Structures are given as structure tokens and as C-alpha cells.
């Protein structure tokens, strides 16, 4: 095959491959270009042309089948409580202000609910007095009944003051041999010749102060010295006091005796006040 290029005029050229008959058979025409090529500018809205790079970039950023979306416009609303209607696309299509009836239709009371104070029979608000009482009770506390009197059958604890009165308390005092005085006429008429009043001390400091109503729970006793002769004398003085009349007063113990003791003697008693 031979290449035959012919230039017919300055404004056109013809390219032939082989003979005219060959080209006619292959292409159906002998003239490839009948006119000079024309340069095309960039495409515009109204004119076809070459696609600029910016258009290619824009085209690549558009999904296949995409369309232009315009968000629907609605009336602007100020801040408030509204009822709204939403369509299947998520658009708010209707708006109306919430009315009081909308609230009450939900079962909410139309007026303020007031509550009284709680009682043993009804629920209610806790008063400040109830709160103070509750604050003073330790967690897990239970009610303890405390008896106000001694009992042989009760398993309850008893009040301290009850025990205080019921307990026996020990007292002691010294009778001095030179402090005995002559008994009064009335006392002598009862067979007592001598008298002495002492101010006993408490063996335990919390023991109650003696009164005229204090009750002796034992005869007086004395302290041994481990010296036999001395103990005999002290025992004799003790017996003379115990054989007489011994009674209590306001913080005192008085002894009336028929025979004066021969020695100083410390006496001990158990009493209940």
C-alpha cells in the first residue's frame, strides 16, 4: 500500500491511503478533511466547547443521579413549648403552641397539688419536728422499754435512779469516848443515859446523803486491828452502841446508849436512802 498526500488548496488538504478505489472501498469516501480544522473555546452556558479543569473537578464531586435539593421554608418561631408535626422526611410541617388543655389531657393536675404533714395514718410531708426527731435516732436503733421500778419478772433494764434508791450504801463514823453527852429527860425516861451524834462519811462518793428516812440494813460493825486486847475493847464499845437506839437524821447518825463505851470506836453501817 502506498501513501499519496495531495494538497489541493491552502485552506484544505486530502490524505489518501492507496488508491482512490481502495479508500472508497474501505471508508466509503476519499476526502478525509474537506475544510481546515477549527479551534474550539471552553464550554459556556450557551456555547459548546472544551471542558475546563474546574468543570471536570465539579463533575467528579457530583454523585450519579444527583439532583438539586432546596430545603423547604417555614415560619420562624421564638423559644417556647410547641406541638409539632413531622413528615416522613423529617421535616417539621406544622407547629402550634402547647395549651393548658394539652397538659391536663396527659393526666397532670390543672392546679398546684398540696400536701399535708405525714401522720401515723396518712402519707404527707415531713415536718421539721419530725426531721429533728429522726436525725436523733441512730440507724438500726430499736425501742427499749426501761422499767421505773424493780421487778423479779421483768427482763427490761431499770432506771438508774431506781437502782440508786434501792441499792445499799456503806457509811462509817467515829464515836469518841469524850464526846458522849447526857441524854435528855425524855430519853432517860426510855432508859438511855448517854447520847452522841456523828457525821458519817460515804464509802463511795456517789452514795446519797442520809436523811431521817434512811433505813439501816445491818447493825454497826467495827474494824479489827489484829491486836486481840484492842479488838476486845472495840467489840465491847460496838456492842454498847448496837444495844442502844441508833437513828439517822439529815446527814447524821445519833446513838443513845444505856452505858457509855469505854473507847473511841469506828462504826460501819449499810443503809438505804
GUFI-717298 format. One record per residue (C-alpha): x, y, z. Coordinates in steps of 0.001 Angstrom, whole numbers. Layout:
// residues N
east  north  up
X  Y  Z
...
***
This chain:
// residues 273
east  north  up
0  0  0
1313  3430  -958
670  6781  800
-279  9561  -1549
-770  13019  31
-2162  15754  -2230
-2500  19444  -1314
-5333  20886  -3420
-5526  24382  -1889
-4050  26365  1055
-7285  26014  3016
-7631  22193  2698
-5695  19020  2312
-6597  15425  1403
-4942  12303  2692
-5259  9162  619
-4179  5706  1600
-3608  3581  -1504
-5715  4301  -4486
-8973  6108  -4515
-10676  2899  -5243
-9092  1276  -2219
-10074  4160  112
-13536  4244  -1356
-13931  572  -682
-12623  855  2886
-14094  4174  4056
-16768  4990  1618
-15147  8333  863
-11909  9695  -459
-11758  13031  1317
-10959  12918  4997
-10910  16619  5626
-12712  18926  3304
-12099  22085  5242
-9398  23417  7538
-9780  22326  11281
-11440  24900  13544
-10214  25608  17175
-12977  25307  19836
-13006  27516  23023
-14118  26498  26539
-17702  25455  27007
-20126  28069  28342
-23766  28009  29353
-24759  28808  25761
-21851  27529  23665
-20378  24045  23225
-16638  23750  23580
-13800  22259  25556
-14408  21329  29228
-12194  23379  31591
-10447  21675  34594
-12776  23385  37084
-15758  21808  35376
-14121  18381  35500
-13499  18785  39239
-17072  19874  39830
-18431  16989  37781
-16393  14476  39773
-17920  15835  43001
-21472  15126  41878
-22909  11670  42618
-24519  9669  39826
-28214  10528  39652
-27856  13513  41998
-30367  16345  41886
-30572  19807  43349
-32280  19945  46801
-33899  23049  48181
-34828  22878  51896
-38430  23988  52424
-39004  27253  54232
-41207  27580  57328
-42254  30349  59669
-39583  31089  62279
-40623  30502  65915
-39401  32080  69127
-38382  29917  72048
-41352  28201  73656
-43258  24981  74168
-44816  23710  70931
-46642  20776  69421
-45117  19803  66067
-45971  17605  63089
-43118  15858  61236
-43362  14251  57795
-41601  11088  56596
-38568  13099  55500
-38086  14548  58954
-39434  17981  58028
-41466  19932  60555
-44672  20627  58648
-46886  22131  61371
-46323  23961  64656
-48745  25148  67328
-48214  26419  70852
-48941  23995  73685
-52114  24859  75586
-53016  24112  79196
-55545  21565  77999
-52725  19672  76300
-51074  19320  79727
-54190  18293  81625
-55063  15767  78878
-51884  13937  79911
-53300  13460  83419
-51341  16290  85030
-53467  18272  87544
-54605  21683  86366
-53688  23319  89689
-50880  23002  92243
-51004  19861  94359
-50797  20498  98097
-49762  18007  100759
-50410  17912  104472
-47985  16698  107105
-47485  12973  107451
-49214  11243  110321
-49455  7758  111745
-52434  7181  109436
-51632  9025  106190
-48722  9920  103940
-47587  13503  103713
-44713  15910  104070
-42178  15553  106889
-42255  18424  109363
-39113  19995  110802
-40009  18483  114179
-40280  15018  112655
-36987  15517  110832
-35220  16579  114036
-36566  13529  115829
-35456  11237  113021
-31998  12830  112981
-31618  11983  116665
-32226  8273  116094
-29249  6186  115072
-29557  3827  112124
-30701  390  113254
-31947  1670  116619
-34860  -66  118301
-37191  830  121113
-36040  -189  124568
-38522  -177  127437
-36931  879  130696
-38778  -51  133859
-39439  2544  136528
-39450  1  139341
-37554  -3109  140343
-39213  -6363  139335
-38479  -10038  139843
-40060  -10972  136486
-39274  -8159  134009
-36413  -8631  131532
-36260  -4893  130829
-33489  -2623  132082
-34405  -418  135014
-33877  3302  135516
-30629  4350  137147
-32440  6385  139787
-34484  3351  140779
-31345  1323  141365
-29738  4251  143133
-32503  4318  145701
-32722  529  146006
-29020  -167  146440
-27470  -470  149893
-24729  2055  150631
-21978  1838  153210
-21195  4636  155695
-18757  4960  158590
-18184  7322  161519
-16128  7503  164724
-17689  7724  168166
-15256  9410  170539
-15197  8384  174177
-15097  12029  175343
-17973  13158  173075
-20795  11356  174834
-23294  13731  176446
-26048  13176  178962
-29327  12141  177376
-32388  14359  177665
-35023  13777  180338
-37351  12080  177867
-34516  9906  176570
-33519  8959  180089
-37124  8019  180718
-36684  5484  177918
-33649  4024  179701
-30847  5815  177809
-28168  7632  179784
-25805  8946  177074
-26074  10374  173592
-23712  11211  170713
-24375  12447  167137
-21813  11785  164398
-21497  12849  160738
-20793  9677  158771
-18657  9545  155658
-19570  7670  152459
-17524  4661  151403
-18491  5555  147801
-18676  9229  146941
-21858  8899  144836
-23819  7443  147745
-26859  9514  148744
-26780  11829  151730
-28535  10349  154718
-31967  11598  155688
-34311  10973  158599
-35958  8314  156407
-32781  6346  155708
-33065  2739  156753
-30393  641  158448
-29796  -2683  156707
-27373  -4011  159305
-26094  -3467  162810
-22961  -1413  163133
-19608  -3178  162846
-16086  -2118  163730
-12684  -2668  162159
-10320  -5269  163586
-6768  -4283  164452
-5283  -7802  164769
-4353  -6894  168370
-6522  -9109  170498
-6769  -6843  173556
-7629  -3836  171422
-10178  -5794  169407
-11885  -6882  172660
-12237  -3285  173808
-13527  -2151  170422
-16021  -5013  170311
-17318  -4021  173762
-17835  -405  172658
-19543  -1617  169483
-21932  -3850  171426
-22932  -996  173740
-23833  1180  170744
-25708  -1610  168950
-27616  -2357  172189
-28903  1201  172309
-31052  3189  169871
-29387  4332  166652
-31238  6531  164148
-30484  8777  161175
-31028  12471  160521
-30065  14909  157786
-26533  13685  157146
-26196  12404  160709
-26408  9270  162848
-27303  9530  166533
-26721  6811  169110
-28490  6595  172527
-26856  4127  174940
-27508  2865  178411
-23807  2534  179199
-21047  4775  177859
-18498  2980  175614
-15012  2861  177106
-13064  3700  173930
-13157  5525  170641
-14663  3232  168054
-15171  3416  164295
-18592  2081  163299
-19644  906  159830
-23252  589  158604
-25121  -430  155483
-28114  1805  154811
-30651  2520  152082
-31908  6037  151480
***
